[in-house]
Amino acid sequence: MKRRDFSLAATSLGLLPLASLSHAQALAPKAGTDYAVLDKRVPVDAPAGKVEVIEFFWYSCPHCNAFEPTLETWIKKLPAHVSFKRVPVAFQPSFQPQQRLYYALEAMGKVDEYQRKVFAAIHQQRQNLSGEQQIIDWAAANGLDKAKFTENFKSFSVASKIQRAKQLQEAYQVAGVPAMGIAGRWYTDGELARSMDRALQVTDFLVGEARKSA
């Protein structure tokens, strides 16, 4: 979903016919075509010897919802030298409650259990999870301790993570979601790579390049 396109009816990013996709997959990823090289390196949080990979997403984005099962399968196959993390974006202030939702789940160690549940609530069940109280009530109704979730949701720690997310979003020049940031050096998304499946292939390629130059 592009930065300024928040409609649920938005055109899907970069879906290709199978023949075209097969042809694209046969080509090695190219800078400026399949991915962008950042003008300025972004400081990474990954420990030494690990390649940091970020998925930028927004819970209300239909493309992020569609991408999630593929992403989860890919994450399970990541080698030990990849440090993966998700970063919820905020293209406008109204996105911030969902950023807090993600980081509250993270603080409680519940992302793996609840990530798909949040997407399903919004996209399949059509629940409105755009506001603070709506999110807190949903969390409580779905088995999370309401007091503990609310405490994390409103915490200074979560506010700090939102500020860090803003810095990463700007540093990677995120144009739309879902999108991938690699090693503080490269950026790709479904528009550049022509599909999110290929964006993951480009990400794998760039992880290899980062390892070569480490």
C-alpha positions in Angstrom: 0.0 0.0 0.0 1.5 3.3 -1.1 2.2 6.0 1.5 -0.8 8.2 0.5 -3.1 5.4 -0.6 -5.0 4.2 2.4 -8.1 2.9 0.7 -9.0 -0.8 1.2 -9.9 -0.8 -2.4 -6.3 0.1 -3.4 -4.8 -1.7 -6.4 -2.6 -4.6 -5.3 1.1 -3.8 -5.6 3.0 -5.4 -8.5 1.1 -8.6 -9.2 2.5 -10.1 -12.4 1.3 -12.9 -14.7 3.1 -16.1 -14.0 5.1 -16.0 -17.2 6.4 -12.5 -16.5 7.2 -13.4 -12.9 9.2 -16.5 -13.9 11.2 -14.3 -16.3 11.8 -11.8 -13.5 12.9 -14.5 -11.1 15.6 -15.6 -13.6 17.3 -12.3 -13.4 19.7 -11.3 -10.7 18.4 -8.3 -8.7 19.6 -5.0 -9.8 20.2 -1.8 -7.8 17.8 1.0 -8.9 15.5 -1.6 -10.5 14.7 -4.3 -7.9 15.9 -2.4 -4.9 17.1 1.0 -3.8 20.5 1.7 -2.3 20.2 4.2 0.6 22.1 7.4 0.3 23.0 7.2 4.0 23.5 4.0 6.0 20.9 3.4 8.8 22.3 2.4 12.2 21.1 -1.2 12.9 20.1 -2.8 16.2 21.3 -6.3 15.3 24.3 -7.7 17.1 27.7 -8.0 15.4 27.8 -10.7 12.8 24.1 -10.6 12.1 22.3 -9.0 9.2 19.3 -7.0 10.2 16.1 -7.4 8.1 13.0 -5.3 8.7 9.5 -5.7 7.5 7.6 -2.4 7.5 3.9 -3.0 7.8 0.5 -1.5 8.8 -2.2 -3.7 10.3 -5.0 -2.1 8.3 -3.2 -2.5 5.0 -4.8 -5.3 2.9 -1.5 -6.0 1.1 0.2 -6.6 4.5 -2.6 -8.9 5.5 -2.3 -10.9 2.2 1.5 -11.0 2.6 1.6 -12.2 6.2 1.3 -16.0 5.6 4.1 -15.9 3.0 6.2 -13.8 5.3 5.7 -16.2 8.2 6.8 -19.1 6.1 9.9 -17.2 5.0 10.8 -16.2 8.6 10.7 -19.8 9.7 13.4 -20.6 7.2 15.8 -17.7 8.0 19.4 -18.7 8.7 20.9 -17.9 12.1 22.9 -14.9 10.8 19.7 -13.0 10.0 18.1 -10.8 12.7 14.5 -10.1 11.7 12.1 -7.6 13.1 8.9 -5.9 12.2 8.3 -2.2 12.3 4.8 -0.8 12.2 4.6 2.4 10.1 2.7 5.6 10.6 2.1 7.6 7.4 -0.3 9.8 9.4 -1.0 10.3 13.1 -4.1 8.1 13.0 -1.9 5.0 12.5 -0.3 5.4 15.9 -2.7 3.4 18.0 -1.9 0.3 15.9 1.8 1.0 16.4 1.1 0.9 20.1 -0.9 -2.3 19.6 2.1 -4.1 18.0 4.6 -2.9 20.6 2.3 -3.8 23.5 2.1 -7.3 22.0 5.8 -7.4 21.6 6.4 -6.3 25.2 4.1 -9.1 26.4 5.8 -11.7 24.2 2.6 -12.2 22.2 3.4 -11.2 18.7 3.8 -14.7 17.3 0.5 -15.7 18.8 -1.5 -12.6 18.0 -0.1 -11.1 14.7 -2.4 -13.2 12.5 -5.3 -12.6 14.9 -5.0 -8.8 14.6 -5.0 -9.0 10.8 -8.0 -11.4 10.8 -10.0 -9.1 13.1 -9.5 -6.2 10.8 -9.7 -7.8 7.4 -11.9 -10.9 7.8 -14.1 -10.0 10.8 -14.2 -6.3 9.8 -13.6 -5.0 13.3 -12.6 -1.4 13.8 -9.2 -1.4 15.6 -8.3 2.1 14.8 -8.7 3.7 18.2 -7.1 3.2 21.6 -10.2 2.0 23.5 -11.3 -0.3 20.6 -7.9 -1.9 20.7 -7.8 -2.4 24.4 -11.3 -3.9 24.4 -10.3 -6.2 21.6 -7.2 -7.4 23.4 -9.2 -8.1 26.6 -11.9 -10.0 24.6 -9.2 -12.1 23.0 -7.6 -13.5 26.1 -5.0 -10.8 27.0 -4.8 -9.4 30.5 -6.5 -6.0 30.1 -4.6 -4.2 32.9 -1.2 -5.5 31.7 -2.0 -4.8 28.0 -3.2 -1.3 28.8 -0.1 -0.6 30.9 2.2 -1.7 28.1 0.0 0.1 25.5 0.4 3.4 27.3 4.0 2.9 28.5 7.0 5.2 27.9 8.8 2.1 26.5 6.2 1.7 23.8 6.3 5.5 23.1 10.1 5.2 22.6 9.7 2.3 20.2 7.3 4.4 18.2 9.8 7.1 17.9 12.4 4.6 16.8 9.9 3.3 14.2 9.4 6.8 12.9 13.2 7.2 12.5 13.6 3.9 10.6 10.6 4.7 8.4 12.1 8.0 7.4 15.7 6.7 7.1 14.6 3.8 4.8 12.4 6.3 2.8 9.5 3.8 3.1 7.2 4.5 0.1 4.5 1.9 0.9 3.9 -1.2 2.8 4.6 -4.1 3.0 8.3 -3.3 2.4 11.7 -4.6 3.4 14.8 -2.9 4.8 18.1 -4.8 4.7 21.3 -4.3 6.6 20.7 -0.5 7.0 21.7 -0.2 3.3 19.0 -1.3 1.0 15.2 -1.1 0.5 12.7 -3.0 -1.6 9.0 -3.5 -1.8 6.3 -5.0 -4.1 6.5 -2.1 -6.5 10.3 -2.2 -7.0 10.6 -6.0 -7.1 7.3 -6.4 -9.0 5.7 -8.7 -6.4 6.3 -9.3 -2.7 7.3 -12.9 -3.4 10.2 -11.5 -5.5 10.9 -8.8 -2.8 11.7 -11.7 -0.5 14.0 -13.2 -3.1 15.7 -9.8 -3.5 16.0 -9.6 0.3 17.7 -13.0 0.4 20.1 -11.8 -2.3 20.9 -8.7 -0.3 21.4 -10.6 2.9 24.1 -12.5 1.0 25.7 -9.3 -0.3 25.8 -7.9 3.3 27.5 -11.1 4.5 30.1 -10.8 1.7 31.0 -7.2 2.7 30.8 -7.8 6.5 
